[in-house]
């Protein structure tokens, strides 16, 4: 999608899906966003949280009657998910996503595939954790004994430092080396990868630190 066709522009955009979430989580994460976009049925979760939705996007198979004046992008394409449709019509430096983890496993796996194909940083959030694709160089300070996990969605080469079980220029793949159930040693967690494809999982309380690290890792011009 070309820049002139974007329907929502904001430095940080919160996407709300129809998966498991709650009003408290939506209100908390909306504090870190500049705009809120709902993926189809996610509109009702946003409304229950009292969130001001800038745009509703999707094939609208979960919608009945939107409030008068609510901006919406009705996209009939059945080859993409509502999550993908939201990303296609929004311009942001970073996306936050609530309501895309948990629930139906096929929906969650589709969301992970979307992360893998999206060049801009996206952080998916639930009550307990953050999930995101790490850039080629990533560093964040974590407390000792913080649980962390790393899962390669494709074959990559990666180094992990600052964890109990480090790796150095190791080939990782879904059917080979993975690094789930790891633990931070305390201080800097440093990751380098030779390309996109490594999912990082860590506690939700590190959202602010992760956003700052992703900003450094992707840079300001990554979405242009």
C-alpha positions in Angstrom: 0.0 0.0 0.0 1.3 3.4 -0.9 1.7 6.1 1.6 -1.2 8.2 0.2 -3.6 5.4 0.8 -3.0 5.0 4.6 -6.2 5.6 6.5 -4.5 6.1 10.0 -1.2 7.7 10.7 0.3 7.8 14.2 3.8 7.1 15.7 2.4 4.4 17.9 -0.8 2.6 16.9 -2.6 0.1 19.2 -4.4 -2.6 17.3 -7.2 -4.4 19.1 -8.2 -7.9 17.9 -11.2 -10.0 18.8 -9.1 -12.5 20.8 -8.8 -12.7 24.6 -8.3 -9.4 26.3 -9.8 -7.3 29.0 -10.7 -3.7 29.6 -7.9 -3.1 32.1 -5.3 -4.3 29.7 -6.6 -2.3 26.8 -6.7 0.9 29.0 -3.2 0.3 30.2 -1.7 -0.3 26.7 -3.6 2.6 25.2 -1.6 4.9 27.5 1.4 4.1 25.3 -0.4 4.6 22.0 -1.3 7.7 19.8 -4.2 6.0 18.0 -6.4 2.9 18.4 -7.5 0.8 15.5 -9.9 -2.1 15.9 -9.7 -5.3 13.9 -13.3 -6.1 13.1 -14.8 -7.7 16.3 -12.1 -6.1 18.4 -14.2 -2.9 18.3 -16.5 -4.2 20.9 -13.6 -5.0 23.3 -12.3 -1.5 22.7 -15.8 0.0 23.3 -16.2 -1.9 26.6 -12.8 -0.5 27.7 -14.0 3.0 26.9 -11.3 3.4 24.2 -11.6 5.9 21.4 -11.3 4.0 18.2 -10.0 5.9 15.3 -10.7 3.2 12.7 -12.4 -0.2 12.4 -10.9 -2.5 9.8 -11.8 -5.8 8.4 -14.3 -7.9 6.4 -16.9 -6.9 9.1 -18.1 -10.4 9.6 -18.3 -9.8 13.3 -20.1 -6.4 13.0 -23.8 -5.6 13.2 -24.2 -1.8 13.7 -21.3 0.4 14.3 -22.0 3.7 16.0 -23.0 6.6 13.7 -19.9 8.4 12.5 -17.4 5.6 13.4 -14.7 5.5 10.7 -14.4 2.1 9.1 -12.5 0.3 6.3 -14.6 -2.5 4.9 -12.1 -4.8 3.1 -13.7 -7.9 1.6 -10.4 -9.6 0.7 -10.6 -13.2 2.1 -6.9 -13.9 1.5 -5.7 -11.8 4.4 -6.6 -11.7 8.1 -8.1 -8.7 9.8 -4.8 -8.2 11.5 -3.1 -7.9 8.2 -5.7 -5.6 6.9 -5.1 -3.2 9.9 -1.4 -3.1 9.1 -2.0 -2.5 5.5 -4.1 0.7 6.1 -2.1 2.1 9.0 1.2 4.0 9.0 3.1 3.9 12.3 6.6 3.7 13.7 5.6 0.8 15.9 2.4 -1.2 16.5 1.1 -2.6 19.7 -1.4 -5.5 19.5 -3.9 -6.6 22.1 -6.4 -9.5 21.5 -4.1 -11.4 19.1 -2.6 -13.9 21.6 -4.4 -16.8 23.2 -7.8 -18.1 22.1 -7.9 -20.2 18.9 -4.4 -21.6 18.2 -4.8 -21.2 14.4 -5.6 -17.5 14.9 -2.5 -17.1 17.1 -0.2 -18.9 14.6 -1.6 -16.7 11.8 -0.7 -13.6 13.9 2.9 -14.9 14.3 3.1 -15.4 10.5 1.9 -11.8 10.1 4.7 -10.6 12.4 7.2 -12.5 10.3 6.1 -10.7 7.1 5.7 -7.2 8.6 8.9 -5.0 8.2 7.7 -2.6 10.9 8.0 -3.5 14.6 4.9 -5.0 16.2 4.6 -6.1 19.8 1.7 -8.4 20.7 0.7 -8.2 24.3 -1.5 -10.2 26.7 -1.9 -10.1 30.5 1.4 -11.9 31.1 3.8 -11.4 28.1 5.1 -9.6 25.1 5.8 -11.3 21.8 7.8 -9.6 18.9 10.3 -10.2 16.2 13.7 -9.0 17.1 15.7 -6.7 14.7 19.2 -7.7 13.6 20.6 -6.1 16.7 18.7 -5.9 20.0 19.6 -5.0 23.5 17.5 -4.5 26.6 18.2 -4.5 30.4 16.4 -7.1 32.4 16.4 -8.1 36.0 18.1 -11.3 37.0 15.9 -14.5 36.8 13.5 -12.9 34.3 12.0 -15.7 32.2 12.6 -15.2 28.5 12.1 -17.3 25.4 13.3 -17.2 21.8 11.7 -19.2 19.0 12.9 -19.2 15.4 10.0 -19.0 12.9 12.5 -19.7 10.0 16.1 -20.8 9.7 18.4 -18.0 11.0 21.8 -17.6 12.7 21.7 -16.0 16.1 23.7 -15.0 19.1 22.2 -14.6 22.6 24.1 -13.1 25.4 23.0 -12.2 29.0 21.0 -15.4 29.4 21.6 -18.6 31.4 21.9 -20.6 28.2 23.7 -18.3 25.6 24.3 -19.0 22.0 27.0 -17.8 19.7 26.5 -17.6 16.0 24.3 -20.7 16.1 22.0 -21.9 13.4 18.4 -21.9 14.7 15.2 -23.3 13.1 11.8 -24.7 14.2 13.1 -28.2 13.7 16.5 -27.6 15.2 18.0 -25.3 17.8 15.5 -23.2 19.7 15.9 -21.3 22.9 12.6 -21.4 24.8 12.5 -21.5 28.7 15.6 -19.3 29.1 16.4 -17.0 31.9 18.1 -13.6 32.0 21.2 -13.2 34.1 20.5 -9.6 34.9 21.7 -6.5 33.1 21.9 -6.4 29.3 20.3 -9.0 27.2 21.9 -8.8 23.8 20.7 -10.5 20.6 22.0 -10.5 17.1 20.4 -12.3 14.1 21.3 -12.5 10.5 17.8 -11.7 9.4 14.1 -11.4 10.5 12.5 -14.5 12.0 13.3 -14.8 15.7 10.4 -14.4 18.1 11.2 -13.1 21.5 8.9 -13.7 24.5 9.3 -11.8 27.8 7.2 -10.4 30.6 4.7 -7.6 29.9 6.3 -5.3 32.5 9.2 -4.7 30.1 7.0 -3.0 27.5 8.5 0.4 27.8 12.1 -1.0 27.7 11.2 -3.2 24.7 9.7 -0.2 22.8 12.8 1.8 23.3 15.0 -1.1 22.2 12.9 -1.7 19.1 13.2 2.0 18.3 17.0 1.7 18.4 17.0 -1.6 16.5 14.7 -0.6 13.6 15.4 3.1 13.5 13.0 5.9 12.6 12.9 5.3 8.9 12.1 1.6 8.8 8.5 2.1 7.7 9.1 4.4 4.8 
